[in-house]
Amino acid sequence: MPTTTLLAPLVRLVRRVLLAGTAAALLAACATIPQMADETDRDLPPILAQDEIFRPYVKIGTVEVNLKRYGRIEELQREAEEWAHDALSLEASKIGADAVILPEVRIEKDTYIIFPVIYVKGKGTAVKFQ
């Protein structure tokens, strides 16, 4: 049996793997954070730092949001923080909160095979003013 006949399936496999890898790299390079276009029109509860709270409040609950994106952290960090604050406000509005206090946003980076991945984790306390 000629060696070219044996190598043909291997060559096709290598080409497919390279094509898939190139396509994945192009998609990862174009990664953006999803926008909350439909929800930004509503009056969402504000995100307040501890020194911005001047009224008594009752804690309703804790709101948490998570997002996984492919792309470099340097390019997505600002968008990721904005997304987390918007998502926290949206989740707080779903439970009837007036504001979100003590927000925490963590952005962690990792690698999936050879592609950079970021994990955005947001957490805050939903409150109702008295």
N, CA, C and O atoms as CSV, one atom per row, in Angstrom:
chain,resi,resn,atom,element,x,y,z
A,1,MET,N,N,0.847,-1.163,0.000
A,1,MET,CA,C,0.000,0.000,0.000
A,1,MET,C,C,0.906,1.244,0.000
A,1,MET,O,O,1.842,1.313,0.797
A,2,PRO,N,N,0.649,2.214,-0.866
A,2,PRO,CA,C,1.491,3.404,-0.914
A,2,PRO,C,C,1.303,4.249,0.349
A,2,PRO,O,O,0.224,4.285,0.940
A,3,THR,N,N,2.379,4.923,0.741
A,3,THR,CA,C,2.322,5.744,1.963
A,3,THR,C,C,1.440,6.971,1.777
A,3,THR,O,O,0.890,7.474,2.756
A,4,THR,N,N,1.289,7.466,0.556
A,4,THR,CA,C,0.417,8.627,0.348
A,4,THR,C,C,-1.033,8.299,0.643
A,4,THR,O,O,-1.779,9.172,1.088
A,5,THR,N,N,-1.450,7.076,0.409
A,5,THR,CA,C,-2.820,6.657,0.716
A,5,THR,C,C,-3.052,6.639,2.223
A,5,THR,O,O,-4.138,6.979,2.691
A,6,LEU,N,N,-2.041,6.247,2.972
A,6,LEU,CA,C,-2.168,6.208,4.426
A,6,LEU,C,C,-2.118,7.602,5.044
A,6,LEU,O,O,-2.738,7.838,6.081
A,7,LEU,N,N,-1.397,8.515,4.429
A,7,LEU,CA,C,-1.237,9.854,4.991
A,7,LEU,C,C,-2.389,10.790,4.647
A,7,LEU,O,O,-2.572,11.798,5.329
A,8,ALA,N,N,-3.163,10.495,3.624
A,8,ALA,CA,C,-4.242,11.391,3.193
A,8,ALA,C,C,-5.252,11.672,4.308
A,8,ALA,O,O,-5.583,12.837,4.527
A,9,PRO,N,N,-5.760,10.659,5.025
A,9,PRO,CA,C,-6.708,10.961,6.113
A,9,PRO,C,C,-6.068,11.800,7.233
A,9,PRO,O,O,-6.730,12.649,7.830
A,10,LEU,N,N,-4.810,11.562,7.508
A,10,LEU,CA,C,-4.119,12.325,8.538
A,10,LEU,C,C,-3.964,13.783,8.129
A,10,LEU,O,O,-4.139,14.682,8.951
A,11,VAL,N,N,-3.643,14.016,6.887
A,11,VAL,CA,C,-3.503,15.392,6.379
A,11,VAL,C,C,-4.841,16.115,6.452
A,11,VAL,O,O,-4.888,17.283,6.838
A,12,ARG,N,N,-5.935,15.437,6.087
A,12,ARG,CA,C,-7.263,16.053,6.169
A,12,ARG,C,C,-7.616,16.395,7.619
A,12,ARG,O,O,-8.189,17.450,7.889
A,13,LEU,N,N,-7.278,15.512,8.533
A,13,LEU,CA,C,-7.552,15.757,9.948
A,13,LEU,C,C,-6.773,16.966,10.456
A,13,LEU,O,O,-7.329,17.803,11.167
A,14,VAL,N,N,-5.517,17.066,10.106
A,14,VAL,CA,C,-4.686,18.201,10.532
A,14,VAL,C,C,-5.249,19.499,9.960
A,14,VAL,O,O,-5.304,20.511,10.658
A,15,ARG,N,N,-5.662,19.476,8.706
A,15,ARG,CA,C,-6.252,20.683,8.099
A,15,ARG,C,C,-7.523,21.104,8.839
A,15,ARG,O,O,-7.725,22.290,9.098
A,16,ARG,N,N,-8.371,20.146,9.176
A,16,ARG,CA,C,-9.613,20.468,9.893
A,16,ARG,C,C,-9.330,21.047,11.272
A,16,ARG,O,O,-9.986,22.000,11.693
A,17,VAL,N,N,-8.361,20.481,11.971
A,17,VAL,CA,C,-8.006,20.985,13.304
A,17,VAL,C,C,-7.460,22.404,13.200
A,17,VAL,O,O,-7.819,23.264,14.004
A,18,LEU,N,N,-6.605,22.655,12.232
A,18,LEU,CA,C,-6.059,24.002,12.044
A,18,LEU,C,C,-7.150,24.995,11.662
A,18,LEU,O,O,-7.149,26.127,12.146
A,19,LEU,N,N,-8.070,24.593,10.811
A,19,LEU,CA,C,-9.168,25.464,10.422
A,19,LEU,C,C,-10.062,25.786,11.621
A,19,LEU,O,O,-10.453,26.936,11.819
A,20,ALA,N,N,-10.379,24.774,12.410
A,20,ALA,CA,C,-11.212,24.994,13.599
A,20,ALA,C,C,-10.497,25.891,14.605
A,20,ALA,O,O,-11.117,26.764,15.212
A,21,GLY,N,N,-9.206,25.680,14.780
A,21,GLY,CA,C,-8.436,26.520,15.702
A,21,GLY,C,C,-8.380,27.959,15.242
A,21,GLY,O,O,-8.501,28.874,16.056
A,22,THR,N,N,-8.200,28.175,13.953
A,22,THR,CA,C,-8.170,29.531,13.413
A,22,THR,C,C,-9.519,30.217,13.589
A,22,THR,O,O,-9.580,31.385,13.971
A,23,ALA,N,N,-10.589,29.500,13.312
A,23,ALA,CA,C,-11.922,30.076,13.478
A,23,ALA,C,C,-12.182,30.440,14.936
A,23,ALA,O,O,-12.731,31.506,15.214
A,24,ALA,N,N,-11.800,29.581,15.861
A,24,ALA,CA,C,-11.989,29.865,17.288
A,24,ALA,C,C,-11.156,31.063,17.726
A,24,ALA,O,O,-11.618,31.876,18.527
A,25,ALA,N,N,-9.947,31.182,17.217
A,25,ALA,CA,C,-9.090,32.319,17.569
A,25,ALA,C,C,-9.689,33.622,17.064
A,25,ALA,O,O,-9.647,34.636,17.761
A,26,LEU,N,N,-10.240,33.603,15.867
A,26,LEU,CA,C,-10.867,34.814,15.333
A,26,LEU,C,C,-12.096,35.202,16.139
A,26,LEU,O,O,-12.318,36.387,16.392
A,27,LEU,N,N,-12.891,34.233,16.542
A,27,LEU,CA,C,-14.063,34.531,17.361
A,27,LEU,C,C,-13.669,35.054,18.733
A,27,LEU,O,O,-14.314,35.964,19.255
A,28,ALA,N,N,-12.634,34.501,19.316
A,28,ALA,CA,C,-12.187,34.955,20.637
A,28,ALA,C,C,-11.625,36.363,20.563
A,28,ALA,O,O,-11.788,37.143,21.502
A,29,ALA,N,N,-10.978,36.697,19.482
A,29,ALA,CA,C,-10.411,38.034,19.335
A,29,ALA,C,C,-11.505,39.086,19.215
A,29,ALA,O,O,-11.279,40.251,19.540
A,30,CYS,N,N,-12.665,38.699,18.762
A,30,CYS,CA,C,-13.769,39.641,18.575
A,30,CYS,C,C,-14.753,39.619,19.735
A,30,CYS,O,O,-15.859,40.144,19.609
A,31,ALA,N,N,-14.384,39.034,20.842
A,31,ALA,CA,C,-15.309,38.887,21.967
A,31,ALA,C,C,-15.666,40.237,22.567
A,31,ALA,O,O,-14.807,41.102,22.739
A,32,THR,N,N,-16.919,40.403,22.876
A,32,THR,CA,C,-17.384,41.591,23.580
A,32,THR,C,C,-18.337,41.150,24.675
A,32,THR,O,O,-18.826,40.020,24.678
A,33,ILE,N,N,-18.588,42.048,25.593
A,33,ILE,CA,C,-19.507,41.771,26.687
A,33,ILE,C,C,-20.927,42.032,26.188
A,33,ILE,O,O,-21.159,43.045,25.528
A,34,PRO,N,N,-21.882,41.152,26.483
A,34,PRO,CA,C,-23.250,41.370,26.024
A,34,PRO,C,C,-23.841,42.642,26.621
A,34,PRO,O,O,-23.637,42.946,27.796
A,35,GLN,N,N,-24.560,43.363,25.810
A,35,GLN,CA,C,-25.181,44.606,26.253
A,35,GLN,C,C,-26.583,44.323,26.764
A,35,GLN,O,O,-27.230,43.368,26.334
A,36,MET,N,N,-27.044,45.150,27.676
A,36,MET,CA,C,-28.390,45.011,28.230
A,36,MET,C,C,-29.284,46.059,27.580
A,36,MET,O,O,-29.874,46.888,28.272
A,37,ALA,N,N,-29.385,46.027,26.272
A,37,ALA,CA,C,-30.083,47.058,25.519
A,37,ALA,C,C,-31.547,47.196,25.930
A,37,ALA,O,O,-32.026,48.315,26.114
A,38,ASP,N,N,-32.261,46.091,26.076
A,38,ASP,CA,C,-33.679,46.161,26.397
A,38,ASP,C,C,-33.930,46.670,27.814
A,38,ASP,O,O,-34.945,47.316,28.077
A,39,GLU,N,N,-33.016,46.382,28.712
A,39,GLU,CA,C,-33.239,46.697,30.109
A,39,GLU,C,C,-32.739,48.090,30.502
A,39,GLU,O,O,-33.130,48.598,31.554
A,40,THR,N,N,-31.890,48.719,29.692
A,40,THR,CA,C,-31.353,50.021,30.077
A,40,THR,C,C,-32.395,51.118,29.976
A,40,THR,O,O,-32.207,52.195,30.543
A,41,ASP,N,N,-33.492,50.873,29.267
A,41,ASP,CA,C,-34.543,51.879,29.150
A,41,ASP,C,C,-35.348,51.999,30.441
A,41,ASP,O,O,-35.924,53.049,30.724
A,42,ARG,N,N,-35.386,50.935,31.210
A,42,ARG,CA,C,-36.131,50.961,32.467
A,42,ARG,C,C,-35.347,51.731,33.523
A,42,ARG,O,O,-34.142,51.944,33.395
A,43,ASP,N,N,-36.059,52.141,34.568
A,43,ASP,CA,C,-35.431,52.843,35.676
A,43,ASP,C,C,-34.894,51.797,36.654
A,43,ASP,O,O,-35.624,51.327,37.526
A,44,LEU,N,N,-33.629,51.438,36.509
A,44,LEU,CA,C,-33.015,50.399,37.334
A,44,LEU,C,C,-32.498,50.986,38.641
A,44,LEU,O,O,-32.135,52.162,38.689
A,45,PRO,N,N,-32.459,50.191,39.691
A,45,PRO,CA,C,-31.913,50.665,40.965
A,45,PRO,C,C,-30.439,51.046,40.818
A,45,PRO,O,O,-29.694,50.373,40.107
A,46,PRO,N,N,-30.017,52.116,41.482
A,46,PRO,CA,C,-28.615,52.524,41.381
A,46,PRO,C,C,-27.691,51.616,42.202
A,46,PRO,O,O,-28.127,50.922,43.120
A,47,ILE,N,N,-26.425,51.642,41.850
A,47,ILE,CA,C,-25.384,50.966,42.628
A,47,ILE,C,C,-24.798,52.024,43.555
A,47,ILE,O,O,-24.308,53.051,43.084
A,48,LEU,N,N,-24.841,51.791,44.855
A,48,LEU,CA,C,-24.372,52.781,45.827
A,48,LEU,C,C,-23.215,52.239,46.654
A,48,LEU,O,O,-23.236,51.094,47.106
A,49,ALA,N,N,-22.211,53.079,46.843
A,49,ALA,CA,C,-21.114,52.750,47.748
A,49,ALA,C,C,-21.571,53.046,49.179
A,49,ALA,O,O,-22.592,53.703,49.382
A,50,GLN,N,N,-20.832,52.573,50.150
A,50,GLN,CA,C,-21.212,52.727,51.558
A,50,GLN,C,C,-21.387,54.203,51.943
A,50,GLN,O,O,-22.300,54.539,52.697
A,51,ASP,N,N,-20.529,55.073,51.436
A,51,ASP,CA,C,-20.610,56.494,51.811
A,51,ASP,C,C,-21.719,57.248,51.075
A,51,ASP,O,O,-21.917,58.435,51.333
A,52,GLU,N,N,-22.440,56.599,50.178
A,52,GLU,CA,C,-23.549,57.237,49.467
A,52,GLU,C,C,-24.905,56.903,50.071
A,52,GLU,O,O,-25.932,57.349,49.559
A,53,ILE,N,N,-24.928,56.135,51.136
A,53,ILE,CA,C,-26.182,55.710,51.754
A,53,ILE,C,C,-26.501,56.657,52.909
A,53,ILE,O,O,-25.774,56.703,53.902
A,54,PHE,N,N,-27.604,57.418,52.769
A,54,PHE,CA,C,-27.975,58.392,53.786
A,54,PHE,C,C,-29.340,58.108,54.403
A,54,PHE,O,O,-29.783,58.845,55.284
A,55,ARG,N,N,-30.006,57.059,53.959
A,55,ARG,CA,C,-31.338,56.738,54.451
A,55,ARG,C,C,-31.329,55.349,55.079
A,55,ARG,O,O,-30.533,54.498,54.682
A,56,PRO,N,N,-32.199,55.111,56.048
A,56,PRO,CA,C,-32.303,53.751,56.593
A,56,PRO,C,C,-32.867,52.804,55.530
A,56,PRO,O,O,-33.655,53.202,54.672
A,57,TYR,N,N,-32.447,51.561,55.611
A,57,TYR,CA,C,-32.872,50.589,54.609
A,57,TYR,C,C,-33.054,49.226,55.256
A,57,TYR,O,O,-32.614,48.973,56.377
A,58,VAL,N,N,-33.723,48.360,54.503
A,58,VAL,CA,C,-33.922,46.970,54.892
A,58,VAL,C,C,-33.312,46.108,53.797
A,58,VAL,O,O,-33.554,46.323,52.610
A,59,LYS,N,N,-32.525,45.140,54.211
A,59,LYS,CA,C,-31.906,44.237,53.245
A,59,LYS,C,C,-32.957,43.275,52.710
A,59,LYS,O,O,-33.654,42.609,53.474
A,60,ILE,N,N,-33.060,43.213,51.389
A,60,ILE,CA,C,-33.996,42.283,50.750
A,60,ILE,C,C,-33.300,40.959,50.459
A,60,ILE,O,O,-33.871,39.887,50.662
A,61,GLY,N,N,-32.070,41.044,49.985
A,61,GLY,CA,C,-31.339,39.827,49.652
A,61,GLY,C,C,-30.026,40.147,48.969
A,61,GLY,O,O,-29.654,41.309,48.810
A,62,THR,N,N,-29.345,39.115,48.575
A,62,THR,CA,C,-28.076,39.248,47.866
A,62,THR,C,C,-28.312,38.897,46.404
A,62,THR,O,O,-28.961,37.901,46.084
A,63,VAL,N,N,-27.775,39.733,45.524
A,63,VAL,CA,C,-27.879,39.448,44.093
A,63,VAL,C,C,-26.489,39.102,43.570
A,63,VAL,O,O,-25.491,39.709,43.956
A,64,GLU,N,N,-26.450,38.114,42.685
A,64,GLU,CA,C,-25.187,37.664,42.103
A,64,GLU,C,C,-25.361,37.477,40.603
A,64,GLU,O,O,-26.415,37.052,40.130
A,65,VAL,N,N,-24.301,37.803,39.864
A,65,VAL,CA,C,-24.294,37.599,38.418
A,65,VAL,C,C,-22.953,36.995,38.023
A,65,VAL,O,O,-21.933,37.243,38.666
A,66,ASN,N,N,-22.968,36.202,36.959
A,66,ASN,CA,C,-21.751,35.562,36.464
A,66,ASN,C,C,-21.738,35.618,34.945
A,66,ASN,O,O,-22.781,35.565,34.294
A,67,LEU,N,N,-20.535,35.727,34.399
A,67,LEU,CA,C,-20.363,35.764,32.954
A,67,LEU,C,C,-19.028,35.141,32.599
A,67,LEU,O,O,-18.028,35.354,33.284
A,68,LYS,N,N,-19.020,34.370,31.526
A,68,LYS,CA,C,-17.775,33.786,31.019
A,68,LYS,C,C,-17.591,34.274,29.596
A,68,LYS,O,O,-18.482,34.114,28.762
A,69,ARG,N,N,-16.422,34.878,29.308
A,69,ARG,CA,C,-16.144,35.395,27.977
A,69,ARG,C,C,-14.751,34.975,27.538
A,69,ARG,O,O,-13.844,34.817,28.356
A,70,TYR,N,N,-14.602,34.799,26.249
A,70,TYR,CA,C,-13.301,34.499,25.677
A,70,TYR,C,C,-12.718,35.800,25.146
A,70,TYR,O,O,-13.388,36.535,24.421
A,71,GLY,N,N,-11.490,36.082,25.501
A,71,GLY,CA,C,-10.820,37.292,25.054
A,71,GLY,C,C,-9.841,37.762,26.102
A,71,GLY,O,O,-9.822,37.254,27.223
A,72,ARG,N,N,-9.030,38.730,25.738
A,72,ARG,CA,C,-8.014,39.242,26.655
A,72,ARG,C,C,-8.642,40.127,27.715
A,72,ARG,O,O,-9.513,40.944,27.417
A,73,ILE,N,N,-8.199,39.962,28.949
A,73,ILE,CA,C,-8.771,40.707,30.070
A,73,ILE,C,C,-8.542,42.209,29.910
A,73,ILE,O,O,-9.383,43.010,30.318
A,74,GLU,N,N,-7.420,42.592,29.325
A,74,GLU,CA,C,-7.114,44.004,29.169
A,74,GLU,C,C,-8.137,44.694,28.277
A,74,GLU,O,O,-8.453,45.864,28.489
A,75,GLU,N,N,-8.652,43.989,27.294
A,75,GLU,CA,C,-9.608,44.566,26.360
A,75,GLU,C,C,-11.031,44.561,26.911
A,75,GLU,O,O,-11.833,45.421,26.549
A,76,LEU,N,N,-11.351,43.615,27.773
A,76,LEU,CA,C,-12.730,43.435,28.228
A,76,LEU,C,C,-12.997,43.934,29.635
A,76,LEU,O,O,-14.149,43.913,30.071
A,77,GLN,N,N,-11.985,44.382,30.365
A,77,GLN,CA,C,-12.159,44.696,31.781
A,77,GLN,C,C,-13.171,45.812,32.027
A,77,GLN,O,O,-14.057,45.659,32.868
A,78,ARG,N,N,-13.059,46.927,31.313
A,78,ARG,CA,C,-13.978,48.046,31.545
A,78,ARG,C,C,-15.410,47.636,31.183
A,78,ARG,O,O,-16.347,47.917,31.930
A,79,GLU,N,N,-15.572,46.974,30.041
A,79,GLU,CA,C,-16.897,46.507,29.634
A,79,GLU,C,C,-17.459,45.496,30.627
A,79,GLU,O,O,-18.661,45.484,30.892
A,80,ALA,N,N,-16.598,44.655,31.172
A,80,ALA,CA,C,-17.041,43.631,32.116
A,80,ALA,C,C,-17.563,44.269,33.399
A,80,ALA,O,O,-18.577,43.828,33.941
A,81,GLU,N,N,-16.884,45.295,33.886
A,81,GLU,CA,C,-17.345,45.972,35.103
A,81,GLU,C,C,-18.681,46.665,34.873
A,81,GLU,O,O,-19.567,46.609,35.726
A,82,GLU,N,N,-18.829,47.321,33.721
A,82,GLU,CA,C,-20.101,47.966,33.395
A,82,GLU,C,C,-21.216,46.928,33.289
A,82,GLU,O,O,-22.322,47.138,33.788
A,83,TRP,N,N,-20.915,45.805,32.633
A,83,TRP,CA,C,-21.912,44.751,32.504
A,83,TRP,C,C,-22.340,44.257,33.885
A,83,TRP,O,O,-23.532,44.092,34.143
A,84,ALA,N,N,-21.370,44.022,34.771
A,84,ALA,CA,C,-21.680,43.497,36.103
A,84,ALA,C,C,-22.582,44.460,36.874
A,84,ALA,O,O,-23.532,44.020,37.522
A,85,HIS,N,N,-22.305,45.759,36.817
A,85,HIS,CA,C,-23.144,46.730,37.526
A,85,HIS,C,C,-24.547,46.771,36.935
A,85,HIS,O,O,-25.534,46.813,37.669
A,86,ASP,N,N,-24.633,46.758,35.603
A,86,ASP,CA,C,-25.957,46.749,34.972
A,86,ASP,C,C,-26.732,45.480,35.329
A,86,ASP,O,O,-27.928,45.536,35.613
A,87,ALA,N,N,-26.046,44.341,35.314
A,87,ALA,CA,C,-26.702,43.073,35.617
A,87,ALA,C,C,-27.143,43.012,37.077
A,87,ALA,O,O,-28.213,42.483,37.377
A,88,LEU,N,N,-26.328,43.547,37.989
A,88,LEU,CA,C,-26.727,43.594,39.397
A,88,LEU,C,C,-27.967,44.457,39.579
A,88,LEU,O,O,-28.880,44.086,40.317
A,89,SER,N,N,-28.004,45.609,38.911
A,89,SER,CA,C,-29.180,46.482,38.998
A,89,SER,C,C,-30.420,45.788,38.453
A,89,SER,O,O,-31.502,45.894,39.030
A,90,LEU,N,N,-30.260,45.083,37.347
A,90,LEU,CA,C,-31.389,44.376,36.742
A,90,LEU,C,C,-31.919,43.294,37.679
A,90,LEU,O,O,-33.129,43.169,37.868
A,91,GLU,N,N,-31.009,42.511,38.266
A,91,GLU,CA,C,-31.439,41.454,39.190
A,91,GLU,C,C,-32.116,42.054,40.422
A,91,GLU,O,O,-33.094,41.497,40.921
A,92,ALA,N,N,-31.604,43.185,40.915
A,92,ALA,CA,C,-32.215,43.826,42.084
A,92,ALA,C,C,-33.602,44.353,41.745
A,92,ALA,O,O,-34.505,44.303,42.580
A,93,SER,N,N,-33.780,44.859,40.524
A,93,SER,CA,C,-35.100,45.370,40.140
A,93,SER,C,C,-36.126,44.244,40.072
A,93,SER,O,O,-37.312,44.472,40.309
A,94,LYS,N,N,-35.684,43.045,39.752
A,94,LYS,CA,C,-36.604,41.903,39.660
A,94,LYS,C,C,-37.202,41.527,41.017
A,94,LYS,O,O,-38.286,40.948,41.087
A,95,ILE,N,N,-36.483,41.861,42.094
A,95,ILE,CA,C,-37.010,41.529,43.429
A,95,ILE,C,C,-37.527,42.773,44.152
A,95,ILE,O,O,-37.796,42.727,45.352
A,96,GLY,N,N,-37.664,43.878,43.429
A,96,GLY,CA,C,-38.270,45.073,43.990
A,96,GLY,C,C,-37.349,45.945,44.832
A,96,GLY,O,O,-37.832,46.686,45.688
A,97,ALA,N,N,-36.071,45.880,44.620
A,97,ALA,CA,C,-35.125,46.671,45.408
A,97,ALA,C,C,-35.077,48.122,44.938
A,97,ALA,O,O,-35.336,48.425,43.773
A,98,ASP,N,N,-34.739,49.010,45.873
A,98,ASP,CA,C,-34.553,50.424,45.544
A,98,ASP,C,C,-33.112,50.731,45.152
A,98,ASP,O,O,-32.855,51.707,44.447
A,99,ALA,N,N,-32.172,49.905,45.603
A,99,ALA,CA,C,-30.753,50.135,45.301
A,99,ALA,C,C,-29.965,48.857,45.560
A,99,ALA,O,O,-30.452,47.909,46.174
A,100,VAL,N,N,-28.732,48.869,45.068
A,100,VAL,CA,C,-27.772,47.798,45.352
A,100,VAL,C,C,-26.617,48.462,46.090
A,100,VAL,O,O,-26.037,49.436,45.609
A,101,ILE,N,N,-26.288,47.923,47.271
A,101,ILE,CA,C,-25.182,48.493,48.034
A,101,ILE,C,C,-24.056,47.468,48.146
A,101,ILE,O,O,-24.252,46.272,47.931
A,102,LEU,N,N,-22.895,47.966,48.481
A,102,LEU,CA,C,-21.706,47.144,48.679
A,102,LEU,C,C,-21.420,46.213,47.488
A,102,LEU,O,O,-21.276,45.003,47.665
A,103,PRO,N,N,-21.338,46.785,46.274
A,103,PRO,CA,C,-21.091,45.921,45.116
A,103,PRO,C,C,-19.660,45.390,45.113
A,103,PRO,O,O,-18.718,46.087,45.490
A,104,GLU,N,N,-19.527,44.167,44.686
A,104,GLU,CA,C,-18.209,43.542,44.518
A,104,GLU,C,C,-18.168,42.946,43.123
A,104,GLU,O,O,-19.033,42.152,42.753
A,105,VAL,N,N,-17.161,43.330,42.351
A,105,VAL,CA,C,-16.991,42.763,41.014
A,105,VAL,C,C,-15.595,42.168,40.938
A,105,VAL,O,O,-14.598,42.853,41.167
A,106,ARG,N,N,-15.539,40.875,40.613
A,106,ARG,CA,C,-14.254,40.193,40.447
A,106,ARG,C,C,-14.132,39.738,39.005
A,106,ARG,O,O,-15.071,39.207,38.413
A,107,ILE,N,N,-12.946,39.963,38.460
A,107,ILE,CA,C,-12.668,39.495,37.109
A,107,ILE,C,C,-11.452,38.586,37.202
A,107,ILE,O,O,-10.366,39.014,37.591
A,108,GLU,N,N,-11.650,37.338,36.843
A,108,GLU,CA,C,-10.569,36.355,36.909
A,108,GLU,C,C,-10.227,35.901,35.510
A,108,GLU,O,O,-11.105,35.756,34.658
A,109,LYS,N,N,-8.953,35.678,35.278
A,109,LYS,CA,C,-8.574,35.199,33.946
A,109,LYS,C,C,-8.045,33.781,34.037
A,109,LYS,O,O,-7.496,33.352,35.053
A,110,ASP,N,N,-8.231,33.078,32.943
A,110,ASP,CA,C,-7.833,31.686,32.845
A,110,ASP,C,C,-7.527,31.417,31.384
A,110,ASP,O,O,-7.637,32.313,30.547
A,111,THR,N,N,-7.150,30.211,31.081
A,111,THR,CA,C,-6.884,29.831,29.698
A,111,THR,C,C,-7.602,28.528,29.409
A,111,THR,O,O,-7.504,27.569,30.175
A,112,TYR,N,N,-8.314,28.500,28.315
A,112,TYR,CA,C,-8.958,27.291,27.842
A,112,TYR,C,C,-8.174,26.842,26.612
A,112,TYR,O,O,-8.235,27.479,25.560
A,113,ILE,N,N,-7.457,25.767,26.750
A,113,ILE,CA,C,-6.505,25.256,25.762
A,113,ILE,C,C,-5.484,26.364,25.496
A,113,ILE,O,O,-4.519,26.492,26.249
A,114,ILE,N,N,-5.672,27.163,24.450
A,114,ILE,CA,C,-4.737,28.272,24.206
A,114,ILE,C,C,-5.455,29.613,24.201
A,114,ILE,O,O,-4.822,30.646,23.985
A,115,PHE,N,N,-6.767,29.620,24.434
A,115,PHE,CA,C,-7.543,30.842,24.348
A,115,PHE,C,C,-7.745,31.452,25.732
A,115,PHE,O,O,-8.095,30.745,26.677
A,116,PRO,N,N,-7.525,32.763,25.856
A,116,PRO,CA,C,-7.772,33.404,27.155
A,116,PRO,C,C,-9.265,33.474,27.457
A,116,PRO,O,O,-10.080,33.720,26.568
A,117,VAL,N,N,-9.608,33.256,28.712
A,117,VAL,CA,C,-10.992,33.284,29.179
A,117,VAL,C,C,-11.047,34.193,30.389
A,117,VAL,O,O,-10.145,34.172,31.226
A,118,ILE,N,N,-12.114,35.002,30.490
A,118,ILE,CA,C,-12.319,35.775,31.711
A,118,ILE,C,C,-13.650,35.361,32.330
A,118,ILE,O,O,-14.623,35.068,31.635
A,119,TYR,N,N,-13.657,35.350,33.646
A,119,TYR,CA,C,-14.864,35.071,34.412
A,119,TYR,C,C,-15.198,36.337,35.179
A,119,TYR,O,O,-14.373,36.835,35.945
A,120,VAL,N,N,-16.400,36.864,34.982
A,120,VAL,CA,C,-16.856,38.055,35.678
A,120,VAL,C,C,-17.859,37.603,36.722
A,120,VAL,O,O,-18.848,36.943,36.402
A,121,LYS,N,N,-17.599,37.959,37.966
A,121,LYS,CA,C,-18.494,37.592,39.064
A,121,LYS,C,C,-18.856,38.860,39.826
A,121,LYS,O,O,-17.988,39.552,40.358
A,122,GLY,N,N,-20.140,39.146,39.869
A,122,GLY,CA,C,-20.616,40.324,40.580
A,122,GLY,C,C,-21.544,39.929,41.711
A,122,GLY,O,O,-22.300,38.963,41.610
A,123,LYS,N,N,-21.472,40.693,42.789
A,123,LYS,CA,C,-22.292,40.400,43.963
A,123,LYS,C,C,-22.617,41.719,44.654
A,123,LYS,O,O,-21.776,42.617,44.714
A,124,GLY,N,N,-23.819,41.834,45.166
A,124,GLY,CA,C,-24.217,43.046,45.885
A,124,GLY,C,C,-25.395,42.742,46.774
A,124,GLY,O,O,-25.998,41.672,46.695
A,125,THR,N,N,-25.720,43.714,47.633
A,125,THR,CA,C,-26.842,43.580,48.565
A,125,THR,C,C,-28.002,44.439,48.050
A,125,THR,O,O,-27.861,45.653,47.902
A,126,ALA,N,N,-29.128,43.813,47.782
A,126,ALA,CA,C,-30.322,44.525,47.342
A,126,ALA,C,C,-31.054,45.049,48.581
A,126,ALA,O,O,-31.300,44.305,49.531
A,127,VAL,N,N,-31.401,46.351,48.555
A,127,VAL,CA,C,-32.036,46.970,49.713
A,127,VAL,C,C,-33.289,47.733,49.289
A,127,VAL,O,O,-33.448,48.148,48.141
A,128,LYS,N,N,-34.159,47.894,50.266
A,128,LYS,CA,C,-35.379,48.714,50.110
A,128,LYS,C,C,-35.288,49.809,51.158
A,128,LYS,O,O,-35.102,49.535,52.344
A,129,PHE,N,N,-35.423,51.069,50.707
A,129,PHE,CA,C,-35.334,52.200,51.644
A,129,PHE,C,C,-36.623,52.310,52.465
A,129,PHE,O,O,-37.712,52.017,51.970
A,130,GLN,N,N,-36.486,52.734,53.715
A,130,GLN,CA,C,-37.652,52.883,54.599
A,130,GLN,C,C,-38.216,54.277,54.499
A,130,GLN,O,O,-39.199,54.594,55.168
